[in-house]
Amino acid sequence: MHRYRHLLRGGEVDYDTSLRVEEVESRIINRLLHNNDYINIIKYNDLSNILYKLKNLIFEEAKKIARDLDDKIEDPEKALEAFYAGNQDTPGFRTMFIVIQAIARVKAELYEEENGQIENPSPVCPVCGAVSRTMIKEEDSRYTMVCPFCGYKWTVSRGSLVCPYCGNSDPLSLGIFTGKKSKRLGLAWCQACGATWRVVLDSSIRVPRLLLPVIAHGAEIYRSLIPAASGASIRDPFADA
C-alpha cells in the first residue's frame, strides 16, 4: 500500500488501524472457514439470513473486538440494529461493521469458488448487495467492479466501457477523464444518465481487493473536469443508496 500513497486523495490511510482491523477480520474468517456448519450456513443463505442464523456468533465476536479496538458496545442488539440502519454514531457500530464484513468476505470467497467472477452489468454486488463505485479495466479488456464491503469482483462488460447504472454503451456519451501524464486512475462519466464512478486503469496495481476502492478514490481529482466538458448536470448514483 505504501507504493501507491501518491495516488491517494483526502488524507492518509491509517495504517495501524487498518492492520488491526485486518488482523481481527482474519481471525473471524479463519474461525468460520474451519467450521463446516458455519460454511454451510454462509454458502447456502443470503446475507440477511446468514446474520440471523449466526447472531450468537456475531454478538460473541463483537464483544471480543470491542475490547481489542477500544470500542464501546453496551448492547450488541442495538449495535446490530445500528448497522442495518446505517447509524454510524451509535456505540458499537464500527465493531459490528467489522464482524459483518468478515462474514461477508467469507460469503464472497465461497461464492467465487463456486461461480467465478460472474457477468453482472450493475454496480450492486451480487453477493452482499452493497453498491460499488469502483471499476477496474483489466488486462484482458474486461471492465469489472469490486465490492467495497465483501471484496467480490464481477464483470460489467467486455471490450468496451458500459455504464453500470443505465447500460449506455455509446462511446460519444460515455468516457473516462484521466491525467495527461499519469493514466493510472480515471473518473468515468455517463452523459445518458449523469452517473459518475471511479476507474483503476493500471492493471499493474497489486493490492488486496478491499483496498482498491481506497486507491480509486484518488480519481476524484478529475471531478472538476466533468462540468467543463459540457455543462450537463451530474447525478450522484449513490445519493439514495
Backbone hydrogen bonds in HBPLUS format (Angstrom, degrees):
<---DONOR---> <-ACCEPTOR-->    atom                        ^
c    i                          cat <-CA-CA->   ^        H-A-AA   ^      H-
h    n   atom  resd res      DA  || num        DHA   H-A  angle D-A-AA Bond
n    s   type  num  typ     dist DA aas  dist angle  dist       angle   num
A0004-TYR N   A0001-MET O   3.03 MM   3  5.54 149.2  2.12 112.9 121.2     1
A0005-ARG N   A0002-HIS O   3.27 MM   3  5.26 169.0  2.29 111.1 110.9     2
A0007-LEU N   A0004-TYR O   2.97 MM   3  5.51 156.2  2.03 115.6 123.0     3
A0008-LEU N   A0005-ARG O   3.11 MM   3  5.46 154.2  2.18 110.7 118.3     4
A0015-TYR N   A0013-VAL O   3.03 MM   2  5.62 113.3  2.49 111.5  94.5     5
A0018-SER N   A0014-ASP O   2.94 MM   4  6.11 162.8  1.97 154.2 160.0     6
A0019-LEU N   A0015-TYR O   2.84 MM   4  5.99 153.2  1.91 148.2 154.9     7
A0020-ARG N   A0016-ASP O   3.03 MM   4  6.30 157.2  2.09 146.1 152.0     8
A0021-VAL N   A0017-THR O   2.89 MM   4  6.12 162.2  1.92 155.0 159.8     9
A0022-GLU N   A0018-SER O   2.95 MM   4  6.10 159.0  1.99 144.8 150.7    10
A0023-GLU N   A0019-LEU O   2.94 MM   4  6.15 153.3  2.01 146.0 153.4    11
A0024-VAL N   A0020-ARG O   2.99 MM   4  6.24 157.9  2.04 148.1 153.7    12
A0025-GLU N   A0021-VAL O   2.87 MM   4  6.10 168.9  1.88 157.0 159.8    13
A0026-SER N   A0022-GLU O   2.86 MM   4  5.89 155.4  1.92 143.9 151.2    14
A0027-ARG N   A0023-GLU O   3.12 MM   4  6.28 148.9  2.22 140.2 147.6    15
A0028-ILE N   A0024-VAL O   3.18 MM   4  6.54 157.2  2.23 148.9 154.3    16
A0029-ILE N   A0025-GLU O   2.83 MM   4  6.04 165.4  1.85 155.2 159.7    17
A0030-ASN N   A0026-SER O   2.94 MM   4  6.06 162.0  1.97 147.4 151.7    18
A0031-ARG N   A0027-ARG O   3.09 MM   4  6.30 154.7  2.16 142.2 149.1    19
A0032-LEU N   A0028-ILE O   2.97 MM   4  6.26 158.1  2.02 153.4 159.0    20
A0033-LEU N   A0029-ILE O   2.93 MM   4  6.13 163.2  1.96 154.3 158.9    21
A0034-HIS N   A0030-ASN O   3.16 MM   4  6.18 124.3  2.48 139.3 150.6    22
A0035-ASN N   A0032-LEU O   3.24 MM   3  5.51 154.6  2.30 115.7 115.0    23
A0039-ILE N   A0035-ASN O   2.98 MM   4  6.28 161.9  2.02 154.4 160.3    24
A0040-ASN N   A0036-ASN O   2.95 MM   4  6.11 162.3  1.98 148.6 152.0    25
A0041-ILE N   A0037-ASP O   3.12 MM   4  6.35 157.1  2.17 145.2 151.3    26
A0042-ILE N   A0038-TYR O   2.93 MM   4  6.15 167.1  1.94 157.4 160.7    27
A0043-LYS N   A0039-ILE O   2.79 MM   4  5.84 158.2  1.84 152.1 159.0    28
A0044-TYR N   A0040-ASN O   3.13 MM   4  5.98 158.6  2.18 143.4 147.2    29
A0050-ILE N   A0046-ASP O   2.95 MM   4  6.17 152.4  2.02 153.8 162.8    30
A0051-LEU N   A0047-LEU O   2.95 MM   4  6.18 159.4  1.99 152.9 156.9    31
A0052-TYR N   A0048-SER O   3.17 MM   4  6.40 146.1  2.29 137.6 146.8    32
A0053-LYS N   A0049-ASN O   2.93 MM   4  6.13 163.4  1.96 150.4 154.3    33
A0054-LEU N   A0050-ILE O   2.87 MM   4  5.95 140.4  2.03 147.4 158.3    34
A0058-ILE N   A0054-LEU O   2.87 MM   4  6.11 160.8  1.90 158.9 165.3    35
A0059-PHE N   A0055-LYS O   2.92 MM   4  6.20 161.8  1.96 156.2 159.6    36
A0060-GLU N   A0056-ASN O   2.97 MM   4  6.16 157.5  2.02 146.1 152.8    37
A0061-GLU N   A0057-LEU O   2.89 MM   4  6.11 167.5  1.91 157.6 159.9    38
A0062-ALA N   A0058-ILE O   2.87 MM   4  5.95 153.9  1.94 145.8 154.1    39
A0063-LYS N   A0059-PHE O   3.12 MM   4  6.29 155.7  2.18 146.4 150.6    40
A0064-LYS N   A0060-GLU O   3.37 MM   4  6.69 153.3  2.45 141.7 148.4    41
A0065-ILE N   A0061-GLU O   2.89 MM   4  6.11 167.3  1.90 158.5 161.8    42
A0066-ALA N   A0062-ALA O   2.91 MM   4  5.99 158.2  1.96 149.1 154.7    43
A0068-ASP N   A0064-LYS O   3.13 MM   4  6.49 157.3  2.18 145.5 152.2    44
A0069-LEU N   A0065-ILE O   2.82 MM   4  5.99 155.8  1.88 162.0 167.0    45
A0071-ASP N   A0066-ALA O   2.85 MM   5  4.56 152.5  1.92 136.3 142.1    46
A0070-ASP N   A0067-ARG O   3.48 MM   3  5.18 165.6  2.50  98.0 101.8    47
A0078-LYS N   A0075-ASP O   3.10 MM   3  5.43 119.0  2.49 106.6 120.1    48
A0079-ALA N   A0075-ASP O   3.03 MM   4  6.32 153.8  2.10 151.5 159.9    49
A0080-LEU N   A0076-PRO O   2.86 MM   4  6.09 149.8  1.95 146.1 153.5    50
A0081-GLU N   A0077-GLU O   3.01 MM   4  6.30 156.3  2.06 144.4 150.9    51
A0082-ALA N   A0078-LYS O   2.85 MM   4  6.07 148.2  1.96 142.3 151.5    52
A0083-PHE N   A0079-ALA O   2.99 MM   4  6.30 142.5  2.14 138.9 148.6    53
A0083-PHE N   A0080-LEU O   3.11 MM   3  5.02 119.7  2.50  91.3 106.1    54
A0084-TYR N   A0080-LEU O   3.11 MM   4  6.49 161.6  2.14 152.6 155.5    55
A0085-ALA N   A0081-GLU O   2.99 MM   4  6.22 151.9  2.07 145.3 153.5    56
A0086-GLY N   A0082-ALA O   2.76 MM   4  5.71 119.2  2.13 137.8 152.9    57
A0087-ASN N   A0082-ALA O   2.89 MM   5  4.87 144.5  2.02 140.2 144.7    58
A0086-GLY N   A0083-PHE O   3.18 MM   3  5.03 141.3  2.34  94.7 105.9    59
A0088-GLN N   A0086-GLY O   3.10 MM   2  5.76 118.8  2.49 110.3  94.2    60
A0090-THR N   A0087-ASN O   3.22 MM   3  5.82 165.9  2.24 116.8 121.1    61
A0093-PHE N   A0090-THR O   3.03 MM   3  5.66 158.3  2.08 146.1 145.5    62
A0096-MET N   A0092-GLY O   2.94 MM   4  6.13 166.4  1.95 157.6 161.2    63
A0097-PHE N   A0093-PHE O   2.85 MM   4  6.06 155.4  1.91 153.8 161.2    64
A0098-ILE N   A0094-ARG O   3.09 MM   4  6.36 155.2  2.16 146.8 152.3    65
A0099-VAL N   A0095-THR O   3.11 MM   4  6.44 161.3  2.14 153.0 157.3    66
A0100-ILE N   A0096-MET O   2.99 MM   4  6.14 172.5  2.00 155.0 157.1    67
A0101-GLN N   A0097-PHE O   2.84 MM   4  5.92 149.7  1.93 144.8 154.1    68
A0102-ALA N   A0098-ILE O   3.07 MM   4  6.25 154.6  2.13 145.2 151.0    69
A0103-ILE N   A0099-VAL O   3.19 MM   4  6.57 155.0  2.25 145.7 152.1    70
A0104-ALA N   A0100-ILE O   2.87 MM   4  6.11 158.8  1.92 148.9 155.1    71
A0105-ARG N   A0101-GLN O   2.85 MM   4  6.07 148.6  1.94 148.7 157.1    72
A0106-VAL N   A0102-ALA O   3.16 MM   4  6.48 148.7  2.26 142.8 150.2    73
A0107-LYS N   A0103-ILE O   2.99 MM   4  6.33 158.1  2.04 149.1 155.5    74
A0108-ALA N   A0104-ALA O   2.88 MM   4  6.16 155.2  1.94 148.1 154.5    75
A0109-GLU N   A0105-ARG O   2.95 MM   4  6.16 153.2  2.02 142.4 149.7    76
A0110-LEU N   A0106-VAL O   2.93 MM   4  6.18 166.9  1.95 157.8 160.3    77
A0111-TYR N   A0107-LYS O   2.89 MM   4  5.99 154.2  1.95 145.8 153.9    78
A0112-GLU N   A0108-ALA O   2.90 MM   4  6.03 159.8  1.94 146.5 151.6    79
A0113-GLU N   A0109-GLU O   3.03 MM   4  6.22 151.9  2.12 144.0 151.7    80
A0114-GLU N   A0110-LEU O   3.27 MM   4  6.48 145.4  2.40 139.6 147.2    81
A0115-ASN N   A0111-TYR O   2.79 MM   4  5.90 158.2  1.84 155.0 162.1    82
A0116-GLY N   A0112-GLU O   2.78 MM   4  4.40 147.5  1.88 121.4 127.5    83
A0155-THR N   A0118-ILE O   2.89 MM  37  6.04 157.7  1.94 155.5 160.7    84
A0120-ASN N   A0155-THR O   2.78 MM  35  5.86 170.9  1.78 162.8 164.3    85
A0122-SER N   A0120-ASN O   2.70 MM   2  5.53 141.1  1.85 108.5  96.1    86
A0132-SER N   A0123-PRO O   2.84 MM   9  5.23 169.2  1.86 149.3 152.9    87
A0125-CYS N   A0130-ALA O   2.77 MM   5  5.36 178.3  1.77 166.3 166.1    88
A0129-GLY N   A0125-CYS O   2.98 MM   4  4.73 138.3  2.15 124.3 134.7    89
A0198-ARG N   A0133-ARG O   2.97 MM  65  6.01 155.9  2.03 156.9 153.6    90
A0146-VAL N   A0134-THR O   3.24 MM  12  6.06 153.8  2.31 154.6 160.8    91
A0135-MET N   A0198-ARG O   2.78 MM  63  6.04 164.3  1.80 154.6 160.2    92
A0200-VAL N   A0135-MET O   2.78 MM  65  6.22 159.3  1.82 151.9 155.7    93
A0136-ILE N   A0144-THR O   2.73 MM   8  5.16 153.0  1.81 143.9 148.9    94
A0144-THR N   A0136-ILE O   2.93 MM   8  5.16 162.6  1.96 152.4 154.1    95
A0137-LYS N   A0200-VAL O   3.00 MM  63  6.25 170.6  2.01 161.7 160.8    96
A0138-GLU N   A0142-ARG O   2.85 MM   4  5.22 164.6  1.87 162.8 164.9    97
A0141-SER N   A0138-GLU O   3.10 MM   3  5.37 148.4  2.20 117.8 117.1    98
A0159-GLY N   A0141-SER O   2.83 MM  18  5.06 150.6  1.92 135.2 144.6    99
A0143-TYR N   A0157-SER O   2.85 MM  14  5.28 168.6  1.86 152.0 151.5   100
A0156-VAL N   A0143-TYR O   2.76 MM  13  5.65 161.7  1.80 154.2 160.7   101
A0157-SER N   A0143-TYR O   3.26 MM  14  5.28 157.6  2.31 139.2 144.4   102
A0145-MET N   A0154-TRP O   2.89 MM   9  5.59 151.8  1.97 154.7 164.1   103
A0154-TRP N   A0145-MET O   3.00 MM   9  5.59 154.3  2.07 154.8 162.1   104
A0147-CYS N   A0152-TYR O   2.86 MM   5  5.39 162.2  1.89 157.2 163.3   105
A0151-GLY N   A0147-CYS O   3.19 MM   4  4.78 134.2  2.41 114.7 126.0   106
A0163-CYS N   A0168-ASN O   2.88 MM   5  5.18 169.1  1.89 152.1 154.8   107
A0167-GLY N   A0163-CYS O   2.90 MM   4  4.94 142.5  2.04 134.1 143.0   108
A0173-SER N   A0170-ASP O   3.04 MM   3  5.62 156.2  2.10 117.9 124.6   109
A0191-GLN N   A0173-SER O   2.86 MM  18  5.16 162.1  1.89 152.9 157.4   110
A0175-GLY N   A0189-TRP O   3.26 MM  14  5.73 160.7  2.30 148.3 153.9   111
A0189-TRP N   A0175-GLY O   2.91 MM  14  5.73 155.7  1.97 164.2 169.0   112
A0177-PHE N   A0187-LEU O   2.88 MM  10  5.12 171.7  1.89 139.2 136.7   113
A0187-LEU N   A0177-PHE O   2.82 MM  10  5.12 155.0  1.88 144.2 151.9   114
A0201-LEU N   A0184-ARG O   2.77 MM  17  4.94 143.4  1.90 132.7 139.9   115
A0202-ASP N   A0184-ARG O   3.23 MM  18  4.65 137.9  2.42 134.8 125.5   116
A0186-GLY N   A0199-VAL O   2.85 MM  13  4.99 146.4  1.96 148.1 152.8   117
A0199-VAL N   A0186-GLY O   2.77 MM  13  4.99 156.0  1.82 156.0 151.6   118
A0188-ALA N   A0197-TRP O   2.73 MM   9  5.28 150.8  1.81 172.1 173.6   119
A0197-TRP N   A0188-ALA O   3.13 MM   9  5.28 149.1  2.23 131.3 137.6   120
A0190-CYS N   A0195-ALA O   2.98 MM   5  5.46 165.1  2.01 161.7 165.4   121
A0194-GLY N   A0190-CYS O   2.71 MM   4  5.28 136.3  1.89 143.7 157.7   122
A0235-ARG N   A0194-GLY O   2.81 MM  41  4.81 150.3  1.90 118.5 126.6   123
A0205-ILE N   A0202-ASP O   3.28 MM   3  6.03 172.2  2.29 119.4 121.5   124
A0211-LEU N   A0208-PRO O   2.86 MM   3  5.59 158.0  1.91 124.8 132.1   125
A0212-LEU N   A0209-ARG O   2.98 MM   3  5.30 150.0  2.07 108.9 118.1   126
A0214-VAL N   A0211-LEU O   3.09 MM   3  5.17 122.8  2.43  98.5 113.2   127
A0215-ILE N   A0211-LEU O   3.08 MM   4  6.45 159.3  2.12 155.8 160.8   128
A0216-ALA N   A0212-LEU O   2.75 MM   4  5.92 165.6  1.77 158.4 163.3   129
A0217-HIS N   A0213-PRO O   3.14 MM   4  6.16 133.2  2.37 133.2 142.2   130
A0218-GLY N   A0215-ILE O   2.98 MM   3  5.83 163.7  2.00 122.8 127.8   131
A0219-ALA N   A0216-ALA O   2.90 MM   3  5.76 170.8  1.91 127.7 130.7   132
A0220-GLU N   A0217-HIS O   3.05 MM   3  5.81 169.0  2.07 121.9 125.2   133
A0221-ILE N   A0218-GLY O   3.33 MM   3  6.23 173.6  2.33 121.2 122.8   134
A0222-TYR N   A0219-ALA O   2.98 MM   3  5.84 170.1  1.99 125.7 128.7   135
A0223-ARG N   A0220-GLU O   3.05 MM   3  5.24 168.0  2.06 112.2 115.8   136
A0225-LEU N   A0222-TYR O   3.00 MM   3  5.54 155.0  2.06 115.8 123.5   137
A0226-ILE N   A0223-ARG O   3.15 MM   3  5.67 150.1  2.25 113.2 120.5   138
A0229-ALA N   A0226-ILE O   2.99 MM   3  5.25 147.5  2.10 107.1 117.1   139
A0231-GLY N   A0227-PRO O   2.77 MM   4  4.77 134.1  1.98 136.0 149.5   140
A0239-ALA N   A0236-ASP O   3.20 MM   3  5.54 169.5  2.21 119.9 120.0   141
A0241-ALA N   A0238-PHE O   3.19 MM   3  4.89 156.4  2.25  97.2 104.4   142
